[in-house]
Amino acid sequence: MKEKLTEYVGNNIEFEGHNFQAFPSPDQVKNMDLDELISIIKNKRKSEYLLNAAEAFSSVDEEFLRTGPLEDVKNWLMDIKGVGEWSAHLELIRGLGRMEDYTQDKMLRGCVEKHYGSTNSKELDDIIKKYEEFPGYWEYYLRSGC
């Protein structure tokens, strides 16, 4: 879906003789109509969610997203229809570089048990504290290997 949307919008960048396609900006997406997005993505619900996200991101100060209080930014993300806790977490760590975020959901607990053995909440907190300001990296890589 991302590739089709990227190809459709056609933000081409040439660098050192190689052609790259950049993902559309929020303004480019929000200026598309729903039927146009559905024809590209082939999923009405995801198209609606993408329009919601594009509208939200086109009207927010990027400085707030990158440096604002973590919980405020996470709540702002989760207020976007279609963005849940895990999606907000991924946006924080992968999109915004906010590596201080982590979750303690059921999937993480299962991954911790698989790699560390059975742990309780205090033991999990102790593991997370070892990663200081980067627990998001730890969680992301742990889940990737789970």
N, CA, C and O atoms as a GROMACS GRO file, in nm:
protein
  584
    1MET      N    1   0.082  -0.119   0.000
    1MET     CA    2   0.000   0.000   0.000
    1MET      C    3   0.086   0.126   0.000
    1MET      O    4   0.060   0.221  -0.073
    2LYS      N    5   0.192   0.123   0.084
    2LYS     CA    6   0.281   0.240   0.089
    2LYS      C    7   0.350   0.262  -0.045
    2LYS      O    8   0.361   0.374  -0.093
    3GLU      N    9   0.396   0.153  -0.105
    3GLU     CA   10   0.465   0.165  -0.234
    3GLU      C   11   0.371   0.219  -0.340
    3GLU      O   12   0.410   0.305  -0.419
    4LYS      N   13   0.248   0.169  -0.345
    4LYS     CA   14   0.152   0.216  -0.445
    4LYS      C   15   0.122   0.364  -0.427
    4LYS      O   16   0.116   0.438  -0.525
    5LEU      N   17   0.103   0.407  -0.303
    5LEU     CA   18   0.075   0.548  -0.276
    5LEU      C   19   0.197   0.634  -0.312
    5LEU      O   20   0.182   0.740  -0.372
    6THR      N   21   0.314   0.588  -0.276
    6THR     CA   22   0.437   0.661  -0.306
    6THR      C   23   0.457   0.675  -0.457
    6THR      O   24   0.491   0.783  -0.505
    7GLU      N   25   0.436   0.567  -0.530
    7GLU     CA   26   0.448   0.571  -0.676
    7GLU      C   27   0.344   0.664  -0.737
    7GLU      O   28   0.376   0.741  -0.828
    8TYR      N   29   0.222   0.659  -0.687
    8TYR     CA   30   0.113   0.741  -0.740
    8TYR      C   31   0.144   0.890  -0.725
    8TYR      O   32   0.124   0.967  -0.819
    9VAL      N   33   0.190   0.930  -0.608
    9VAL     CA   34   0.218   1.072  -0.584
    9VAL      C   35   0.343   1.116  -0.661
    9VAL      O   36   0.347   1.227  -0.714
   10GLY      N   37   0.443   1.031  -0.667
   10GLY     CA   38   0.558   1.056  -0.751
   10GLY      C   39   0.658   1.159  -0.702
   10GLY      O   40   0.708   1.238  -0.782
   11ASN      N   41   0.687   1.161  -0.574
   11ASN     CA   42   0.791   1.249  -0.521
   11ASN      C   43   0.927   1.185  -0.547
   11ASN      O   44   0.979   1.112  -0.462
   12ASN      N   45   0.983   1.211  -0.663
   12ASN     CA   46   1.110   1.150  -0.700
   12ASN      C   47   1.227   1.236  -0.657
   12ASN      O   48   1.226   1.359  -0.673
   13ILE      N   49   1.326   1.171  -0.604
   13ILE     CA   50   1.449   1.237  -0.562
   13ILE      C   51   1.565   1.162  -0.626
   13ILE      O   52   1.573   1.040  -0.617
   14GLU      N   53   1.652   1.236  -0.691
   14GLU     CA   54   1.771   1.173  -0.749
   14GLU      C   55   1.890   1.206  -0.661
   14GLU      O   56   1.912   1.322  -0.626
   15PHE      N   57   1.966   1.104  -0.625
   15PHE     CA   58   2.083   1.123  -0.540
   15PHE      C   59   2.193   1.030  -0.589
   15PHE      O   60   2.176   0.909  -0.594
   16GLU      N   61   2.306   1.090  -0.625
   16GLU     CA   62   2.422   1.015  -0.672
   16GLU      C   63   2.386   0.912  -0.778
   16GLU      O   64   2.430   0.797  -0.774
   17GLY      N   65   2.305   0.956  -0.874
   17GLY     CA   66   2.269   0.871  -0.986
   17GLY      C   67   2.161   0.768  -0.957
   17GLY      O   68   2.129   0.687  -1.044
   18HIS      N   69   2.105   0.770  -0.838
   18HIS     CA   70   1.998   0.676  -0.802
   18HIS      C   71   1.868   0.753  -0.783
   18HIS      O   72   1.867   0.863  -0.729
   19ASN      N   73   1.760   0.692  -0.827
   19ASN     CA   74   1.629   0.754  -0.813
   19ASN      C   75   1.556   0.693  -0.693
   19ASN      O   76   1.544   0.571  -0.681
   20PHE      N   77   1.508   0.780  -0.604
   20PHE     CA   78   1.434   0.736  -0.486
   20PHE      C   79   1.297   0.803  -0.488
   20PHE      O   80   1.281   0.913  -0.541
   21GLN      N   81   1.200   0.736  -0.430
   21GLN     CA   82   1.068   0.794  -0.417
   21GLN      C   83   1.040   0.822  -0.270
   21GLN      O   84   1.048   0.732  -0.187
   22ALA      N   85   1.008   0.946  -0.240
   22ALA     CA   86   0.980   0.986  -0.103
   22ALA      C   87   0.830   0.970  -0.076
   22ALA      O   88   0.747   0.991  -0.164
   23PHE      N   89   0.798   0.933   0.046
   23PHE     CA   90   0.658   0.919   0.085
   23PHE      C   91   0.591   1.056   0.079
   23PHE      O   92   0.654   1.157   0.108
   24PRO      N   93   0.464   1.060   0.041
   24PRO     CA   94   0.394   1.188   0.032
   24PRO      C   95   0.387   1.262   0.165
   24PRO      O   96   0.383   1.200   0.271
   25SER      N   97   0.387   1.393   0.157
   25SER     CA   98   0.374   1.475   0.277
   25SER      C   99   0.229   1.469   0.326
   25SER      O  100   0.139   1.431   0.251
   26PRO      N  101   0.207   1.505   0.452
   26PRO     CA  102   0.068   1.509   0.502
   26PRO      C  103  -0.022   1.598   0.416
   26PRO      O  104  -0.137   1.563   0.392
   27ASP      N  105   0.029   1.712   0.371
   27ASP     CA  106  -0.052   1.800   0.288
   27ASP      C  107  -0.089   1.735   0.155
   27ASP      O  108  -0.202   1.752   0.108
   28GLN      N  109   0.004   1.661   0.094
   28GLN     CA  110  -0.027   1.593  -0.031
   28GLN      C  111  -0.138   1.490  -0.011
   28GLN      O  112  -0.227   1.477  -0.095
   29VAL      N  113  -0.132   1.417   0.100
   29VAL     CA  114  -0.233   1.314   0.126
   29VAL      C  115  -0.368   1.379   0.160
   29VAL      O  116  -0.471   1.336   0.109
   30LYS      N  117  -0.367   1.480   0.245
   30LYS     CA  118  -0.495   1.538   0.288
   30LYS      C  119  -0.566   1.608   0.173
   30LYS      O  120  -0.688   1.628   0.179
   31ASN      N  121  -0.492   1.645   0.068
   31ASN     CA  122  -0.554   1.709  -0.048
   31ASN      C  123  -0.613   1.608  -0.147
   31ASN      O  124  -0.672   1.646  -0.248
   32MET      N  125  -0.596   1.481  -0.119
   32MET     CA  126  -0.657   1.377  -0.202
   32MET      C  127  -0.797   1.351  -0.147
   32MET      O  128  -0.823   1.373  -0.029
   33ASP      N  129  -0.886   1.305  -0.232
   33ASP     CA  130  -1.018   1.270  -0.178
   33ASP      C  131  -1.021   1.121  -0.146
   33ASP      O  132  -0.937   1.044  -0.191
   34LEU      N  133  -1.119   1.084  -0.068
   34LEU     CA  134  -1.128   0.947  -0.017
   34LEU      C  135  -1.134   0.845  -0.130
   34LEU      O  136  -1.066   0.743  -0.125
   35ASP      N  137  -1.215   0.871  -0.231
   35ASP     CA  138  -1.227   0.776  -0.343
   35ASP      C  139  -1.094   0.756  -0.415
   35ASP      O  140  -1.062   0.645  -0.457
   36GLU      N  141  -1.018   0.863  -0.429
   36GLU     CA  142  -0.887   0.855  -0.492
   36GLU      C  143  -0.795   0.765  -0.410
   36GLU      O  144  -0.726   0.679  -0.465
   37LEU      N  145  -0.794   0.786  -0.279
   37LEU     CA  146  -0.710   0.702  -0.191
   37LEU      C  147  -0.754   0.557  -0.194
   37LEU      O  148  -0.670   0.467  -0.200
   38ILE      N  149  -0.884   0.533  -0.191
   38ILE     CA  150  -0.934   0.395  -0.194
   38ILE      C  151  -0.891   0.326  -0.323
   38ILE      O  152  -0.857   0.207  -0.322
   39SER      N  153  -0.892   0.399  -0.434
   39SER     CA  154  -0.852   0.338  -0.562
   39SER      C  155  -0.704   0.298  -0.562
   39SER      O  156  -0.664   0.207  -0.634
   40ILE      N  157  -0.624   0.365  -0.482
   40ILE     CA  158  -0.481   0.334  -0.473
   40ILE      C  159  -0.455   0.226  -0.369
   40ILE      O  160  -0.386   0.128  -0.396
   41ILE      N  161  -0.510   0.245  -0.250
   41ILE     CA  162  -0.480   0.158  -0.136
   41ILE      C  163  -0.564   0.031  -0.136
   41ILE      O  164  -0.522  -0.072  -0.085
   42LYS      N  165  -0.683   0.040  -0.194
   42LYS     CA  166  -0.776  -0.074  -0.203
   42LYS      C  167  -0.829  -0.117  -0.067
   42LYS      O  168  -0.859  -0.234  -0.044
   43ASN      N  169  -0.841  -0.018   0.024
   43ASN     CA  170  -0.895  -0.048   0.157
   43ASN      C  171  -0.958   0.081   0.210
   43ASN      O  172  -0.888   0.179   0.238
   44LYS      N  173  -1.090   0.080   0.224
   44LYS     CA  174  -1.162   0.202   0.263
   44LYS      C  175  -1.122   0.247   0.404
   44LYS      O  176  -1.093   0.364   0.425
   45ARG      N  177  -1.122   0.155   0.499
   45ARG     CA  178  -1.092   0.192   0.637
   45ARG      C  179  -0.951   0.250   0.651
   45ARG      O  180  -0.933   0.352   0.717
   46LYS      N  181  -0.852   0.186   0.590
   46LYS     CA  182  -0.715   0.237   0.598
   46LYS      C  183  -0.702   0.371   0.526
   46LYS      O  184  -0.625   0.456   0.569
   47SER      N  185  -0.777   0.389   0.420
   47SER     CA  186  -0.777   0.518   0.350
   47SER      C  187  -0.833   0.628   0.439
   47SER      O  188  -0.780   0.738   0.443
   48GLU      N  189  -0.940   0.597   0.509
   48GLU     CA  190  -0.998   0.694   0.602
   48GLU      C  191  -0.900   0.728   0.713
   48GLU      O  192  -0.883   0.845   0.748
   49TYR      N  193  -0.836   0.626   0.769
   49TYR     CA  194  -0.738   0.649   0.875
   49TYR      C  195  -0.620   0.731   0.826
   49TYR      O  196  -0.569   0.817   0.898
   50LEU      N  197  -0.577   0.704   0.703
   50LEU     CA  198  -0.466   0.780   0.646
   50LEU      C  199  -0.503   0.927   0.630
   50LEU      O  200  -0.421   1.015   0.657
   51LEU      N  201  -0.625   0.954   0.586
   51LEU     CA  202  -0.670   1.092   0.576
   51LEU      C  203  -0.676   1.158   0.714
   51LEU      O  204  -0.638   1.275   0.728
   52ASN      N  205  -0.722   1.085   0.815
   52ASN     CA  206  -0.723   1.138   0.952
   52ASN      C  207  -0.582   1.175   0.997
   52ASN      O  208  -0.559   1.283   1.051
   53ALA      N  209  -0.488   1.086   0.973
   53ALA     CA  210  -0.349   1.110   1.014
   53ALA      C  211  -0.289   1.227   0.936
   53ALA      O  212  -0.219   1.310   0.994
   54ALA      N  213  -0.316   1.233   0.808
   54ALA     CA  214  -0.262   1.343   0.726
   54ALA      C  215  -0.315   1.477   0.775
   54ALA      O  216  -0.239   1.574   0.784
   55GLU      N  217  -0.443   1.484   0.807
   55GLU     CA  218  -0.502   1.608   0.858
   55GLU      C  219  -0.435   1.647   0.990
   55GLU      O  220  -0.401   1.764   1.010
   56ALA      N  221  -0.418   1.551   1.078
   56ALA     CA  222  -0.357   1.580   1.209
   56ALA      C  223  -0.212   1.626   1.193
   56ALA      O  224  -0.173   1.726   1.252
   57PHE      N  225  -0.133   1.553   1.114
   57PHE     CA  226   0.008   1.586   1.101
   57PHE      C  227   0.032   1.716   1.025
   57PHE      O  228   0.134   1.782   1.043
   58SER      N  229  -0.062   1.753   0.940
   58SER     CA  230  -0.042   1.878   0.865
   58SER      C  231  -0.071   2.000   0.951
   58SER      O  232  -0.040   2.113   0.912
   59SER      N  233  -0.131   1.978   1.067
   59SER     CA  234  -0.168   2.094   1.150
   59SER      C  235  -0.096   2.098   1.286
   59SER      O  236  -0.134   2.175   1.373
   60VAL      N  237   0.007   2.016   1.303
   60VAL     CA  238   0.077   2.012   1.431
   60VAL      C  239   0.218   2.068   1.416
   60VAL      O  240   0.279   2.058   1.309
   61ASP      N  241   0.268   2.124   1.522
   61ASP     CA  242   0.405   2.174   1.524
   61ASP      C  243   0.501   2.056   1.543
   61ASP      O  244   0.493   1.985   1.643
   62GLU      N  245   0.589   2.037   1.447
   62GLU     CA  246   0.682   1.924   1.456
   62GLU      C  247   0.770   1.932   1.580
   62GLU      O  248   0.809   1.829   1.636
   63GLU      N  249   0.802   2.052   1.624
   63GLU     CA  250   0.882   2.068   1.746
   63GLU      C  251   0.813   2.004   1.866
   63GLU      O  252   0.878   1.941   1.950
   64PHE      N  253   0.681   2.021   1.875
   64PHE     CA  254   0.604   1.957   1.982
   64PHE      C  255   0.619   1.806   1.974
   64PHE      O  256   0.639   1.740   2.076
   65LEU      N  257   0.609   1.750   1.855
   65LEU     CA  258   0.618   1.605   1.839
   65LEU      C  259   0.756   1.552   1.879
   65LEU      O  260   0.767   1.445   1.939
   66ARG      N  261   0.859   1.627   1.848
   66ARG     CA  262   0.996   1.580   1.874
   66ARG      C  263   1.044   1.608   2.015
   66ARG      O  264   1.128   1.535   2.067
   67THR      N  265   0.992   1.714   2.078
   67THR     CA  266   1.049   1.752   2.208
   67THR      C  267   0.945   1.772   2.317
   67THR      O  268   0.981   1.790   2.433
   68GLY      N  269   0.817   1.769   2.283
   68GLY     CA  270   0.713   1.788   2.384
   68GLY      C  271   0.712   1.674   2.485
   68GLY      O  272   0.774   1.570   2.461
   69PRO      N  273   0.644   1.693   2.597
   69PRO     CA  274   0.634   1.585   2.696
   69PRO      C  275   0.584   1.456   2.631
   69PRO      O  276   0.483   1.456   2.560
   70LEU      N  277   0.654   1.348   2.656
   70LEU     CA  278   0.626   1.220   2.591
   70LEU      C  279   0.478   1.180   2.601
   70LEU      O  280   0.418   1.143   2.501
   71GLU      N  281   0.421   1.188   2.719
   71GLU     CA  282   0.282   1.146   2.736
   71GLU      C  283   0.187   1.236   2.657
   71GLU      O  284   0.087   1.188   2.604
   72ASP      N  285   0.217   1.366   2.649
   72ASP     CA  286   0.134   1.457   2.571
   72ASP      C  287   0.137   1.421   2.422
   72ASP      O  288   0.034   1.421   2.355
   73VAL      N  289   0.256   1.392   2.372
   73VAL     CA  290   0.270   1.356   2.232
   73VAL      C  291   0.201   1.222   2.204
   73VAL      O  292   0.131   1.208   2.104
   74LYS      N  293   0.221   1.126   2.293
   74LYS     CA  294   0.158   0.996   2.274
   74LYS      C  295   0.006   1.010   2.277
   74LYS      O  296  -0.063   0.948   2.195
   75ASN      N  297  -0.047   1.089   2.368
   75ASN     CA  298  -0.192   1.111   2.373
   75ASN      C  299  -0.241   1.182   2.249
   75ASN      O  300  -0.348   1.150   2.198
   76TRP      N  301  -0.164   1.278   2.198
   76TRP     CA  302  -0.201   1.347   2.074
   76TRP      C  303  -0.212   1.245   1.961
   76TRP      O  304  -0.308   1.246   1.884
   77LEU      N  305  -0.113   1.157   1.951
   77LEU     CA  306  -0.114   1.054   1.847
   77LEU      C  307  -0.236   0.962   1.862
   77LEU      O  308  -0.302   0.929   1.763
   78MET      N  309  -0.265   0.922   1.984
   78MET     CA  310  -0.375   0.828   2.007
   78MET      C  311  -0.512   0.894   1.990
   78MET      O  312  -0.613   0.825   1.982
   79ASP      N  313  -0.516   1.025   1.985
   79ASP     CA  314  -0.641   1.095   1.956
   79ASP      C  315  -0.676   1.093   1.807
   79ASP      O  316  -0.787   1.130   1.768
   80ILE      N  317  -0.582   1.051   1.724
   80ILE     CA  318  -0.608   1.039   1.580
   80ILE      C  319  -0.686   0.910   1.558
   80ILE      O  320  -0.641   0.802   1.597
   81LYS      N  321  -0.802   0.921   1.497
   81LYS     CA  322  -0.883   0.802   1.472
   81LYS      C  323  -0.805   0.703   1.386
   81LYS      O  324  -0.758   0.736   1.278
   82GLY      N  325  -0.792   0.581   1.438
   82GLY     CA  326  -0.717   0.477   1.369
   82GLY      C  327  -0.580   0.452   1.428
   82GLY      O  328  -0.511   0.359   1.386
   83VAL      N  329  -0.539   0.534   1.524
   83VAL     CA  330  -0.407   0.516   1.588
   83VAL      C  331  -0.429   0.466   1.730
   83VAL      O  332  -0.488   0.534   1.813
   84GLY      N  333  -0.382   0.346   1.755
   84GLY     CA  334  -0.389   0.288   1.889
   84GLY      C  335  -0.255   0.299   1.959
   84GLY      O  336  -0.164   0.366   1.911
   85GLU      N  337  -0.245   0.234   2.073
   85GLU     CA  338  -0.124   0.244   2.153
   85GLU      C  339   0.000   0.194   2.079
   85GLU      O  340   0.104   0.260   2.081
   86TRP      N  341  -0.011   0.079   2.014
   86TRP     CA  342   0.107   0.024   1.945
   86TRP      C  343   0.147   0.112   1.828
   86TRP      O  344   0.266   0.136   1.808
   87SER      N  345   0.051   0.162   1.750
   87SER     CA  346   0.082   0.250   1.638
   87SER      C  347   0.146   0.380   1.687
   87SER      O  348   0.241   0.430   1.627
   88ALA      N  349   0.094   0.434   1.796
   88ALA     CA  350   0.152   0.556   1.854
   88ALA      C  351   0.295   0.529   1.899
   88ALA      O  352   0.384   0.611   1.877
   89HIS      N  353   0.317   0.415   1.961
   89HIS     CA  354   0.451   0.378   2.007
   89HIS      C  355   0.548   0.370   1.889
   89HIS      O  356   0.659   0.423   1.895
   90LEU      N  357   0.506   0.302   1.781
   90LEU     CA  358   0.594   0.291   1.665
   90LEU      C  359   0.623   0.427   1.603
   90LEU      O  360   0.736   0.453   1.561
   91GLU      N  361   0.523   0.514   1.597
   91GLU     CA  362   0.547   0.648   1.543
   91GLU      C  363   0.646   0.724   1.632
   91GLU      O  364   0.734   0.795   1.582
   92LEU      N  365   0.631   0.708   1.761
   92LEU     CA  366   0.723   0.776   1.853
   92LEU      C  367   0.867   0.730   1.832
   92LEU      O  368   0.958   0.813   1.823
   93ILE      N  369   0.889   0.600   1.824
   93ILE     CA  370   1.028   0.553   1.814
   93ILE      C  371   1.081   0.556   1.672
   93ILE      O  372   1.195   0.597   1.651
   94ARG      N  373   1.002   0.514   1.574
   94ARG     CA  374   1.053   0.506   1.437
   94ARG      C  375   1.039   0.636   1.360
   94ARG      O  376   1.127   0.672   1.282
   95GLY      N  377   0.929   0.707   1.382
   95GLY     CA  378   0.905   0.829   1.306
   95GLY      C  379   0.963   0.953   1.369
   95GLY      O  380   1.005   1.046   1.300
   96LEU      N  381   0.965   0.955   1.502
   96LEU     CA  382   1.006   1.077   1.572
   96LEU      C  383   1.135   1.061   1.652
   96LEU      O  384   1.185   1.157   1.710
   97GLY      N  385   1.190   0.940   1.656
   97GLY     CA  386   1.314   0.919   1.729
   97GLY      C  387   1.301   0.930   1.879
   97GLY      O  388   1.399   0.959   1.948
   98ARG      N  389   1.180   0.909   1.931
   98ARG     CA  390   1.156   0.920   2.076
   98ARG      C  391   1.180   0.782   2.140
   98ARG      O  392   1.085   0.711   2.173
   99MET      N  393   1.304   0.747   2.158
   99MET     CA  394   1.342   0.615   2.206
   99MET      C  395   1.316   0.593   2.354
   99MET      O  396   1.342   0.484   2.406
  100GLU      N  397   1.265   0.695   2.421
  100GLU     CA  398   1.234   0.677   2.563
  100GLU      C  399   1.099   0.611   2.584
  100GLU      O  400   1.063   0.579   2.697
  101ASP      N  401   1.023   0.589   2.476
  101ASP     CA  402   0.891   0.529   2.490
  101ASP      C  403   0.899   0.377   2.484
  101ASP      O  404   0.982   0.321   2.412
  102TYR      N  405   0.815   0.312   2.559
  102TYR     CA  406   0.802   0.167   2.556
  102TYR      C  407   0.662   0.131   2.604
  102TYR      O  408   0.593   0.212   2.666
  103THR      N  409   0.623   0.009   2.575
  103THR     CA  410   0.494  -0.041   2.622
  103THR      C  411   0.520  -0.158   2.715
  103THR      O  412   0.631  -0.212   2.720
  104GLN      N  413   0.420  -0.197   2.788
  104GLN     CA  414   0.432  -0.318   2.870
  104GLN      C  415   0.308  -0.404   2.845
  104GLN      O  416   0.241  -0.448   2.939
  105ASP      N  417   0.280  -0.427   2.718
  105ASP     CA  418   0.161  -0.503   2.682
  105ASP      C  419   0.187  -0.653   2.685
  105ASP      O  420   0.297  -0.698   2.716
  106LYS      N  421   0.084  -0.728   2.653
  106LYS     CA  422   0.090  -0.874   2.660
  106LYS      C  423   0.197  -0.930   2.565
  106LYS      O  424   0.268  -1.024   2.601
  107MET      N  425   0.208  -0.873   2.444
  107MET     CA  426   0.307  -0.923   2.350
  107MET      C  427   0.449  -0.903   2.402
  107MET      O  428   0.532  -0.993   2.392
  108LEU      N  429   0.475  -0.785   2.459
  108LEU     CA  430   0.609  -0.761   2.514
  108LEU      C  431   0.638  -0.860   2.625
  108LEU      O  432   0.747  -0.917   2.632
  109ARG      N  433   0.541  -0.881   2.712
  109ARG     CA  434   0.563  -0.976   2.823
  109ARG      C  435   0.594  -1.116   2.770
  109ARG      O  436   0.678  -1.186   2.827
  110GLY      N  437   0.526  -1.156   2.663
  110GLY     CA  438   0.555  -1.286   2.603
  110GLY      C  439   0.695  -1.294   2.546
  110GLY      O  440   0.763  -1.396   2.560
  111CYS      N  441   0.740  -1.186   2.483
  111CYS     CA  442   0.876  -1.181   2.428
  111CYS      C  443   0.980  -1.182   2.539
  111CYS      O  444   1.083  -1.249   2.528
  112VAL      N  445   0.953  -1.109   2.646
  112VAL     CA  446   1.045  -1.107   2.761
  112VAL      C  447   1.055  -1.247   2.820
  112VAL      O  448   1.164  -1.294   2.851
  113GLU      N  449   0.942  -1.313   2.835
  113GLU     CA  450   0.944  -1.449   2.890
  113GLU      C  451   1.024  -1.543   2.800
  113GLU      O  452   1.101  -1.626   2.850
  114LYS      N  453   1.006  -1.530   2.669
  114LYS     CA  454   1.079  -1.616   2.575
  114LYS      C  455   1.230  -1.596   2.584
  114LYS      O  456   1.306  -1.692   2.580
  115HIS      N  457   1.273  -1.470   2.596
  115HIS     CA  458   1.417  -1.441   2.592
  115HIS      C  459   1.485  -1.430   2.729
  115HIS      O  460   1.605  -1.452   2.741
  116TYR      N  461   1.407  -1.395   2.831
  116TYR     CA  462   1.466  -1.374   2.964
  116TYR      C  463   1.417  -1.476   3.067
  116TYR      O  464   1.471  -1.483   3.177
  117GLY      N  465   1.316  -1.553   3.032
  117GLY     CA  466   1.252  -1.640   3.129
  117GLY      C  467   1.136  -1.565   3.192
  117GLY      O  468   1.116  -1.447   3.166
  118SER      N  469   1.063  -1.632   3.273
  118SER     CA  470   0.946  -1.572   3.337
  118SER      C  471   0.987  -1.453   3.423
  118SER      O  472   1.083  -1.461   3.500
  119THR      N  473   0.914  -1.344   3.408
  119THR     CA  474   0.944  -1.224   3.486
  119THR      C  475   0.816  -1.163   3.539
  119THR      O  476   0.710  -1.174   3.478
  120ASN      N  477   0.827  -1.099   3.654
  120ASN     CA  478   0.713  -1.024   3.707
  120ASN      C  479   0.730  -0.877   3.668
  120ASN      O  480   0.828  -0.841   3.603
  121SER      N  481   0.635  -0.793   3.708
  121SER     CA  482   0.639  -0.651   3.670
  121SER      C  483   0.764  -0.580   3.720
  121SER      O  484   0.822  -0.499   3.648
  122LYS      N  485   0.807  -0.611   3.842
  122LYS     CA  486   0.928  -0.546   3.897
  122LYS      C  487   1.051  -0.586   3.818
  122LYS      O  488   1.136  -0.503   3.787
  123GLU      N  489   1.062  -0.714   3.785
  123GLU     CA  490   1.176  -0.761   3.707
  123GLU      C  491   1.177  -0.697   3.568
  123GLU      O  492   1.283  -0.661   3.515
  124LEU      N  493   1.059  -0.683   3.508
  124LEU     CA  494   1.049  -0.618   3.378
  124LEU      C  495   1.091  -0.472   3.390
  124LEU      O  496   1.165  -0.422   3.305
  125ASP      N  497   1.046  -0.404   3.494
  125ASP     CA  498   1.087  -0.264   3.517
  125ASP      C  499   1.239  -0.255   3.533
  125ASP      O  500   1.301  -0.161   3.482
  126ASP      N  501   1.299  -0.351   3.603
  126ASP     CA  502   1.444  -0.351   3.622
  126ASP      C  503   1.518  -0.369   3.488
  126ASP      O  504   1.620  -0.304   3.465
  127ILE      N  505   1.466  -0.456   3.402
  127ILE     CA  506   1.527  -0.475   3.270
  127ILE      C  507   1.518  -0.345   3.190
  127ILE      O  508   1.617  -0.300   3.132
  128ILE      N  509   1.400  -0.284   3.188
  128ILE     CA  510   1.378  -0.161   3.111
  128ILE      C  511   1.469  -0.049   3.161
  128ILE      O  512   1.523   0.027   3.080
  129LYS      N  513   1.488  -0.038   3.292
  129LYS     CA  514   1.572   0.069   3.348
  129LYS      C  515   1.717   0.059   3.301
  129LYS      O  516   1.786   0.161   3.294
  130LYS      N  517   1.763  -0.061   3.268
  130LYS     CA  518   1.900  -0.079   3.221
  130LYS      C  519   1.925  -0.006   3.089
  130LYS      O  520   2.039   0.027   3.056
  131TYR      N  521   1.819   0.020   3.015
  131TYR     CA  522   1.834   0.083   2.884
  131TYR      C  523   1.818   0.235   2.892
  131TYR      O  524   1.811   0.302   2.789
  132GLU      N  525   1.813   0.289   3.014
  132GLU     CA  526   1.810   0.432   3.042
  132GLU      C  527   1.713   0.505   2.951
  132GLU      O  528   1.593   0.482   2.958
  133GLU      N  529   1.764   0.595   2.864
  133GLU     CA  530   1.673   0.674   2.781
  133GLU      C  531   1.638   0.605   2.648
  133GLU      O  532   1.574   0.667   2.563
  134PHE      N  533   1.678   0.479   2.630
  134PHE     CA  534   1.654   0.410   2.504
  134PHE      C  535   1.574   0.280   2.516
  134PHE      O  536   1.603   0.186   2.442
  135PRO      N  537   1.478   0.269   2.604
  135PRO     CA  538   1.404   0.142   2.614
  135PRO      C  539   1.324   0.110   2.488
  135PRO      O  540   1.292  -0.007   2.464
  136GLY      N  541   1.292   0.210   2.409
  136GLY     CA  542   1.220   0.186   2.284
  136GLY      C  543   1.300   0.100   2.187
  136GLY      O  544   1.245   0.013   2.120
  137TYR      N  545   1.432   0.126   2.180
  137TYR     CA  546   1.518   0.041   2.097
  137TYR      C  547   1.512  -0.103   2.145
  137TYR      O  548   1.491  -0.196   2.066
  138TRP      N  549   1.532  -0.120   2.274
  138TRP     CA  550   1.531  -0.254   2.331
  138TRP      C  551   1.402  -0.325   2.298
  138TRP      O  552   1.403  -0.438   2.250
  139GLU      N  553   1.290  -0.260   2.322
  139GLU     CA  554   1.160  -0.324   2.296
  139GLU      C  555   1.142  -0.356   2.148
  139GLU      O  556   1.097  -0.465   2.113
  140TYR      N  557   1.178  -0.263   2.063
  140TYR     CA  558   1.160  -0.283   1.920
  140TYR      C  559   1.241  -0.404   1.872
  140TYR      O  560   1.188  -0.489   1.800
  141TYR      N  561   1.368  -0.412   1.911
  141TYR     CA  562   1.451  -0.524   1.869
  141TYR      C  563   1.408  -0.654   1.935
  141TYR      O  564   1.413  -0.760   1.872
  142LEU      N  565   1.366  -0.649   2.059
  142LEU     CA  566   1.318  -0.769   2.126
  142LEU      C  567   1.197  -0.826   2.052
  142LEU      O  568   1.191  -0.946   2.024
  143ARG      N  569   1.102  -0.740   2.020
  143ARG     CA  570   0.982  -0.784   1.948
  143ARG      C  571   1.016  -0.837   1.809
  143ARG      O  572   0.954  -0.933   1.762
  144SER      N  573   1.115  -0.775   1.744
  144SER     CA  574   1.153  -0.819   1.609
  144SER      C  575   1.208  -0.962   1.611
  144SER      O  576   1.192  -1.036   1.514
  145GLY      N  577   1.272  -0.998   1.720
  145GLY     CA  578   1.329  -1.133   1.731
  145GLY      C  579   1.238  -1.232   1.800
  145GLY      O  580   1.280  -1.343   1.833
  146CYS      N  581   1.118  -1.194   1.823
  146CYS     CA  582   1.027  -1.278   1.900
  146CYS      C  583   0.951  -1.370   1.811
  146CYS      O  584   0.870  -1.450   1.859
   0.00000   0.00000   0.00000
